[in-house]
Amino acid sequence: MKTATKSMFCSTTFIAWCLLLMFMLSNNIAAQDGSNYGFFADDPALTLVGDFLTDVTDSEIEEDDDAEYRIITNADSVYAGESSMLINFKGGKSDRVRFVVDDPVDLSQFNDGGEIVFFIKLLDTIDVHIEVEALRDGDEVNGSDESLEETYGLDRFDLTNWQEIRVKMDTVSGKSFDYSQFRRLGFRSRNNASSFLVDEIYVEYGKTVGITDASAMLQKFELSQNYPNPFNPTTTIEYQIAQTSNVNLNIYNSLGQKVSALVSAEQTAGTYKVVWDASEFSSGIYFYELSSDKGNMQTMKLILLK
């Protein structure tokens, strides 16, 4: 009887710890997901209001007379997940493809920070322009038109690799947009015939840090979002510690089981980067946890897509 009681107590304790871990992780997920908005993404964490691939009709994607798009599922033409978008411009004056929101979306959290993130693979040697539009006073469109090459570092001669583009939303075209009335995100080629692929288009919250804030950030214990995310098969994790500490950085699966130990050492105050090679792991959601002997701990989510 004592043995059975002890066994029942252990099982109950184990279940309680699992529920506690799941509760902590679910809270962490909710906090992160609430800061993202997906336009065209296979990653479920980036499609919080529905994605343009499966949840809305073609009417939400505008194509002008000199432009066309189609969904591509060829694995060689996809950055992450199962699909990407192929955009063809014929070289005319009406060569835009836009992601349109029927009713203005309140993205006011991005008024003082955040980035538009997307991945682009050029099929022609061409510069691509990005347009960000929001409503002003409810009806007048306030838009931008910026060169990805000149402003965001696009290599227009690279026809082989996927390139990650990050557009700081609070400095688009040098203007202050009211993202509480966000309306459209678009691409155009400036009257040049071209073809390119885009994938995983979303906006991500992240406060912009100026030079004056850099020294203050180094005084923090902070775990940053890995990049790229989603990834295959390697990703970089960056973190900061404020003082010399015994630091541990571990990877856990969705069941809360530790599957990889990336760091276990004493480190001095500063910023560190670690690369996780997940070649031997299957696709799915994982968590990475940073902790120290000073009582600090932070956990974030990452997604492996093969």
N, C-alpha and C positions, 0 to 999 in steps of 0.2 A: 504493500500500500504506500509506504514512504517513497519507494522508487517511482511508482506511478505518479504520485503527487509532485515529486521533484521534476519528473519528465514533463508533466503538464505545465509546471511553473516555467521551465526553460522554454517550452514552445510558445507560451503566452508572452514571455519576455522578448523572444526573437521576433514574433509578429508585431509587438508594440514598437520595437526599434525600427522595423521595416516601414511601418505606417508613419512613424515620425520622420524617417528619411524621405519617404515619398512626399510628405506634407511640405518639408523644407524645400525639396527640389521643385515641387509644383509651384510654390510661391515664387521661387526664383525665376521659373519659366514665365509666369504671368507678368512679373515685373519687366522682364526683357521684351516679351512679345508686345506689350502695350506700347512700346516705343518704335515699332517697325510698321511699315505699310507696303505691301507688295503690289506691283503692277503686273509683272509677268515673271513668275517664279515657281519652280517645282517644289522648293523647300516649303513644307507646310507652315513653318514658323514665320514665313514672309508673306503669307497670303491671308492675313487676318480678316480682311473684309471681302474675300473672294478674289481669285486670280483671273486674269484675262484669258487664260487657256481653257478653263473648264466651267467657270461660274458665271460668266457674263456672255452676252451675244457679240457678234462681230460689230454691231453698231457702236460699241464702246471703243473701237479702234478705227480712227479716221484715216483714209488714204486719199490723197489728192489725185487728180487726173494723170499726173506723170509719175505716180508711185504705186507700188503694190507690195503686199506682204503675204507670207504663208507660213504655216507651222511646219517645222522640220523635226523629224524623229530619228534621222540617221545618227547613230552614235558618234560618228566622226565629226558631226557638225553641232554637237551639243556640249555646252560647258559643264552643266550639272543636271542631274535628273534625267528625264526622258524626252525633253523637247526644247527647242529654241525657236527663234523667229528669224526668217530670212526676209530682208528688206531689199527691194530693187527700185532704184531711181533711174528714170529714163533720160534725165538731163534737161527737163523742161523747167518752167518757172514754178509749176505747182508740184513740187517734189517732196511733200511732207507726209510722214506717218506719225500719228499722234495717239497717245493713250488718253482717253477722254472720260471725265467723271460727269454723269448727267447732272447731278446736283453738287454744288461746291462742297468739298470735303474739308472738315476742320482739322488741319494739320498745324495748329498754332504752336504746338510744342517745338516746331522747327523754326519759329521766328527768331530764336536766339541760338541756334545750333542745329546740327544734323547734316547729313550728306545724302545726296542721290548716288546710289551705287549701281553699276551695271557692268556687264562683261561684253566686249565687242570683239569680233574676229572679222577683219577686212578680207574681202575676196577680190578687191581692186585697190590699186594705189590711189587713195582718195582721202581727203579730209571730210569729216562729218560734223555737222553743227547740231547743237542741242538747244531746244527751246523749252523754257519753263514759264508757265502762264498761270496767273491767278486773277480773280475778279477784284475790281476796285469799285467801291460804292455799289456793289451788288450786280452791276451789269457791264461796266467797261473793262475790257481785257487788258491786263498789264503783263507784257511778255518780255522775254529775252531771246537773244540769238547769238550763240557763242561758239567759237571754233574749238573742237576737241583737241586739235593739234597745237594751236597757239596757247590755249588757256589751260588745258588739262593734260598735256603731255602725250597725246596719242601719236604713236609711230605709224604714219600712213604708208610706210614702205614694208611693214611687217604683215605679210600675208599668210603667216604660218601659225602664230600663237594667239591665244585669247589674251586680251589686254583688259585689266581692271581699271575702270574710270570712277573717280570719286569727285563729286561736285558739291562744294560747301554751299548749302542752301541759303545761308544768310549773307552771302557775298555774290550771288548770281548777278552778273552784268553790272556789278557795282551798285545795285539797287536794294532797297529794303522792301521785300515782298511781304504781303499780308497772307501768310499761308493758312489762315483760318478760312480762306475762300479759295483754296487750291482748285484749279480747273483742268489743266492739261500738261502733259509731258510729251515732247515730240522730238523727232529727228528729221534733218533735212541735209541735202548734199550741196547746196549753193549752185544749182544749175549744172551739175556735172553728173553724167551717167555713172552709176556705181551699184555695187551689191555688197552687202555685209550681213553678218549674223549678230544678233543680240540675245542675251540670256540673263536670267536672274536679275531683273530690274526691280529695285526697291529703294525705299528711303529708310535711313537708319539714324536714330538719335545719337548724338555724341557732342557734348559741349566743346566748342572751339576754344583752344587754349592759346593765348598769346604769349609773347616772349616774357612779359612781366609775370606770367603765371607759372613759368617753367620751374623756377626754384621752389615754389610752394608745392608743386606736384611731387617733387622728389621727397617731400616730407611725409608722403602718404604711403599707406599699405594699400595697394590697388592692383586688381587683376583686370586686364583688358580683354576685350573680345578677340578671339583668335581670327587670323586672316590667312588665306581666304576662308570663308565660311558660307556655304558648304565647301568641302574640299575633297580632293582625291589625288594622291594618297597622303600628301604631307600638308601640314599647316603650322603656322608660327603662333606661339603663345607668348605674350609680353606681359611683364608684371613689374611692380615697383615695391621696394621695402624701405621703410623709414630709418631703420637702425639695424645693426648687426644682429642676426638672428639665425636660428636653426630652421631652415626652410624646407617644406615638402610640397611638391607639385605632383599630383596623382590624377590619373584618368579612371573614371568609373563608367560602367555600362548603365543601361536604363533600369537595371535591377538593383543598382547601388553596389555592385561588386567591383572592386579595384582590379583593373586589367593592365595597368601600366604605371610604373613609377618613373617620372621624368627627372625629378630633382629631390635629393635628400642630402643636404649639406648646409654648412654654416656659410652665410653670405653677408657681405657688408652692404650698407645702405646704397641704393642705386637702382637702375633700371636693367632688366634682364630679358633676354629672348631665348626661347627654347623651341626647337622644331620637333613635332611629333610625326613619326612615320607610321601610318596606320595600314601599311600594305598587307599585313597579316590579319586584319580585322574586317568584319563584314559591315555592310552599309547599315546605318542607323544613327540614333541619337545617343550621344555620350556626354559626360559631364567632366569638367576639369576643376579641381579644387586646390587652392593655394592656402597653406596654413603655416604658422610659425610658432615657436615656443613662447612668444609674447602674448599668445591668446588670440591672435588675429586669424580670421578664416573667411575666404570668399569662394563661391562656386558659380560657374557659368556653363552654358550649354554649347556644344558644337555638333555639327552634323557631317557625317561621312557619307558621301554619295559616290558609288562606283557604277 
